[in-house]
Amino acid sequence: MRAVVQRVKEAHVNVDGRIVGAISHGLLVLLGVGEGDTEEDGRYLAEKISNLRVFPDDQGKMNLSIKDSGGEILAVSQFTLYGDCRKGRRPSFSSAAHPEVANQLYLNFVEVLRNHGLKVETGVFQAHMEVGLVNDGPVTLIVSSGGEF
């Protein structure tokens, strides 16, 4: 699994002109599920992301996690994180998981985050979404359950 994690002051996702998920201060997590990923990959990423120390402490140093800071998470499925652009001009998505598998692993990832006591909003799997955010910092990280990053 791959995730792009952005520290945000606010974020929301629209589907068909209506807001389906929104957070104030916290993390926007764009999650891609690859062929061969498992529930263990999702648990690993959820654990890693919920404990990343990317929020400032009283001295302004990044020492606090999302749990410490009282923030929220907006988790959005993003199969295009598995787009391979090495050949030609059109990305290949052959290494992305099949939608049925990807959706289940995405839902499991969200559930693990919620089990950590976090408030988690979501997008709509396979929908055309418009994501709006105010990146804070900016702080943007790429986190993976495998060794590719």
C-alpha positions in Angstrom: 0.0 0.0 0.0 1.0 3.5 -0.6 -0.2 6.7 1.0 0.4 10.4 0.4 0.0 12.0 3.8 -0.6 15.8 4.0 -0.8 17.8 7.2 -3.8 20.1 6.6 -5.6 23.0 8.3 -8.7 21.7 6.6 -9.8 19.3 3.9 -13.0 18.1 2.2 -14.1 15.9 -0.6 -17.1 16.5 -2.9 -19.0 14.0 -4.9 -21.6 15.2 -7.4 -21.5 18.7 -5.9 -22.0 17.7 -2.2 -19.5 17.4 0.6 -19.2 13.7 1.6 -16.3 14.1 4.0 -14.6 17.0 5.7 -12.1 17.7 8.5 -10.5 20.6 10.2 -6.9 20.4 11.4 -5.4 16.9 10.8 -4.2 14.7 8.0 -5.4 14.1 4.4 -4.4 10.5 3.5 -4.6 9.5 -0.2 -4.4 5.7 -0.1 -3.5 3.4 -3.0 -3.9 -0.3 -2.8 -1.6 -2.5 -4.9 -1.9 -6.0 -6.2 -0.9 -8.4 -3.5 -1.5 -6.0 -0.6 -3.1 -7.5 2.5 -4.9 -6.5 5.7 -1.5 -6.5 7.4 -0.3 -3.8 5.0 -3.3 -1.7 6.0 -2.7 -2.3 9.7 0.9 -1.3 9.3 0.1 1.9 7.5 -2.7 2.8 9.9 -0.3 2.3 12.8 2.5 4.2 11.1 0.3 7.2 10.1 -1.5 7.4 13.5 1.8 7.7 15.2 3.8 10.0 12.8 5.1 12.9 14.7 4.3 15.7 12.2 2.4 18.2 14.3 4.2 21.0 16.2 4.8 21.0 19.9 5.0 24.2 22.1 8.4 24.9 20.7 7.3 24.5 17.1 9.1 21.2 16.5 7.3 18.3 14.8 7.0 16.1 17.9 3.2 15.4 18.1 1.2 12.7 16.4 -2.3 13.1 15.1 -3.5 11.5 18.3 -1.5 13.9 20.5 -2.7 16.9 18.5 -6.4 16.0 18.6 -6.6 16.1 14.8 -8.8 14.3 12.3 -8.1 12.2 9.2 -9.7 12.4 5.8 -8.9 9.1 4.0 -9.5 9.1 0.2 -8.9 6.0 -2.0 -6.5 6.8 -4.8 -5.7 4.0 -7.2 -3.7 6.3 -9.3 -0.8 6.1 -6.8 -0.1 2.9 -8.6 0.2 4.5 -12.0 3.4 3.5 -13.7 4.6 6.2 -16.0 7.9 4.7 -17.1 6.8 3.7 -20.6 4.8 5.7 -23.0 2.6 8.7 -22.2 -0.4 7.0 -20.6 0.0 5.6 -17.1 -0.4 1.9 -16.6 -2.5 0.8 -13.6 -1.8 -2.9 -13.8 -0.2 -3.0 -10.4 -3.2 -1.5 -8.7 -5.4 -4.0 -6.8 -8.8 -5.0 -8.3 -11.6 -2.7 -7.1 -13.3 -5.3 -4.9 -10.1 -6.2 -3.1 -8.9 -2.5 -2.9 -12.3 -1.3 -1.5 -12.2 -4.0 1.3 -8.6 -3.2 2.2 -9.4 0.6 2.1 -12.3 0.0 4.5 -10.1 -2.1 6.8 -7.5 0.6 6.9 -10.1 3.2 7.9 -11.5 0.9 10.6 -8.0 0.4 12.1 -7.5 4.2 12.2 -10.9 4.5 14.0 -9.9 1.7 16.4 -7.0 3.9 17.4 -9.6 6.5 18.6 -9.3 8.8 15.6 -12.1 10.6 13.9 -11.9 9.5 10.2 -13.9 10.9 7.3 -13.8 9.3 3.9 -14.5 9.9 0.3 -16.6 7.5 -1.9 -14.7 4.6 -3.4 -14.6 4.6 -7.2 -16.4 7.9 -7.4 -15.1 11.0 -9.2 -14.1 13.2 -6.3 -13.0 16.7 -5.9 -10.6 17.1 -3.0 -10.0 20.5 -1.5 -7.4 21.2 1.2 -5.2 23.8 2.9 -1.8 22.2 3.3 -0.2 23.2 6.5 3.5 23.8 6.3 3.4 22.4 3.7 4.0 19.0 5.1 3.6 16.1 2.6 5.0 12.6 3.1 4.9 9.4 1.1 4.4 6.3 3.3 4.5 2.7 2.1 3.9 -0.7 3.6 6.5 -2.2 1.2 10.1 -1.3 0.4 9.4 0.8 -2.7 9.9 4.2 -1.1 
